[in-house]
Amino acid sequence: MIIRHIDSIRGTEREVKTQNWSSSRLILRDDNMGFSFHETIVKPGTEIPIWYKNHLESVYCIEGIGEIEEDNGIKHKISKGTIYALDKHDKHTLRAFSEMKMICVFNPPLLGPETHDSNGVYPLLKTGGEK
């Protein structure tokens, strides 16, 4: 059984931060669950182009207001209680109008240190940073 509290993640290598977001990675690949599970906080005013070409992701908003814009220009409002699933490796842009707190699940699971590259992609890491 795995038991973790979010406070035990903060300030460790399991908390990945950028200028616009932080991701507390509660379950990672080395936990052998077949997915990774994260709490992500996105700062207001943030606009992030994302394309998880190596991963499928489900995102559940538990706080805040924003939108995602599909690559084809269609926009969807995101607010508390909204889930979206990127089931086709969908390219999109996430915009946060207020601070957003999201619960994210990735398959395949993340190793831990991943951040978006210039195309908005998380690399598919093999071990300790190798691609």
C-alpha distance (Angstrom), angle and dihedral (degrees) to the residues before:
residue distance angle dihedral
M1 . . .
I2 3.80 . .
I3 3.80 119.3 .
R4 3.81 120.7 178.7
H5 3.78 134.5 159.3
I6 3.80 120.1 -145.5
D7 3.81 90.1 -123.3
S8 3.82 89.9 61.4
I9 3.84 89.1 58.9
R10 3.80 98.6 50.1
G11 3.79 114.1 99.1
T12 3.82 93.6 14.2
E13 3.81 132.1 101.3
R14 3.83 86.7 -91.0
E15 3.81 90.1 68.5
V16 3.80 109.1 76.1
K17 3.80 115.3 -168.9
T18 3.78 134.4 -171.2
Q19 3.78 130.7 173.4
N20 3.83 90.8 -87.6
W21 3.80 107.6 29.1
S22 3.76 145.9 19.6
S23 3.78 126.6 -149.4
S24 3.80 121.4 -159.6
R25 3.79 104.3 -160.3
L26 3.77 107.2 -152.0
I27 3.81 98.2 171.0
L28 3.82 121.4 29.3
R29 3.79 137.0 174.8
D30 3.81 93.7 -86.8
D31 3.82 88.1 61.5
N32 3.85 87.0 69.3
M33 3.81 96.2 -136.3
G34 3.82 96.9 127.7
F35 3.82 92.2 -117.5
S36 3.79 139.8 49.6
F37 3.81 123.6 -124.2
H38 3.81 123.4 -154.5
E39 3.78 142.2 175.3
T40 3.80 107.3 -142.8
I41 3.79 125.2 -169.8
V42 3.81 116.8 -162.5
K43 3.80 119.7 -163.0
P44 3.81 119.7 -125.4
G45 3.79 114.8 -95.0
T46 3.80 92.1 28.6
E47 3.80 120.4 140.4
I48 3.81 115.3 -172.6
P49 3.82 125.4 -178.3
I50 3.81 106.1 -147.0
W51 3.79 134.2 -174.2
Y52 3.80 116.0 169.1
K53 3.79 95.7 -167.9
N54 3.84 89.9 159.9
H55 3.81 98.9 42.3
L56 3.79 143.2 44.4
E57 3.80 113.8 -135.8
S58 3.79 137.2 -167.8
V59 3.81 117.8 -164.1
Y60 3.81 126.3 -165.7
C61 3.81 117.3 -169.2
I62 3.80 113.2 -141.4
E63 3.81 97.3 169.1
G64 3.80 139.7 16.3
I65 3.79 139.9 22.0
G66 3.78 130.8 -89.6
E67 3.76 143.1 118.9
I68 3.74 142.5 -118.4
E69 3.77 120.8 -139.6
E70 3.77 117.7 -155.4
D71 3.79 119.6 -136.0
N72 3.83 87.6 -104.2
G73 3.85 92.2 59.2
I74 3.82 98.4 -102.7
K75 3.82 110.9 139.2
H76 3.80 127.9 -151.9
K77 3.81 125.5 -165.6
I78 3.80 113.7 -126.0
S79 3.80 120.6 -159.2
K80 3.80 139.5 144.0
G81 3.79 108.4 -45.6
T82 3.83 96.7 24.2
I83 3.80 120.8 124.6
Y84 3.77 125.9 -170.7
A85 3.78 128.0 -175.9
L86 3.78 123.9 -155.9
D87 3.79 93.4 -149.9
K88 3.81 96.3 158.4
H89 3.82 99.3 43.1
D90 3.81 85.2 -98.2
K91 3.80 118.8 -160.7
H92 3.80 109.2 -133.4
T93 3.78 145.6 149.8
L94 3.80 120.7 -121.4
R95 3.81 116.9 -152.2
A96 3.79 123.0 -171.8
F97 3.82 115.0 -154.6
S98 3.82 90.6 178.7
E99 3.79 131.4 8.6
M100 3.79 106.0 -61.7
K101 3.77 127.0 -156.3
M102 3.78 113.0 -160.4
I103 3.79 134.5 -178.5
C104 3.81 109.7 -144.2
V105 3.80 133.1 -168.9
F106 3.82 121.2 -166.0
N107 3.78 131.0 -163.5
P108 2.95 119.8 -139.3
P109 3.78 88.7 35.1
L110 3.77 120.2 -113.5
L111 3.77 119.4 -110.5
G112 3.80 90.4 -139.0
P113 3.84 117.0 -104.6
E114 3.83 98.2 64.9
T115 3.81 120.7 134.3
H116 3.81 130.0 171.9
D117 3.79 117.6 -80.0
S118 3.83 123.3 -144.6
N119 3.84 89.7 -75.2
G120 3.82 93.9 49.8
V121 3.82 91.1 -104.8
Y122 3.79 128.1 138.6
P123 3.81 106.9 -139.0
L124 3.78 117.3 -123.1
L125 3.81 99.0 -114.6
K126 3.79 119.9 -160.2
T127 3.81 102.1 -165.2
G128 3.80 138.3 -24.2
G129 3.82 94.5 -10.7
E130 3.84 99.9 -40.5
K131 3.80 117.9 133.5
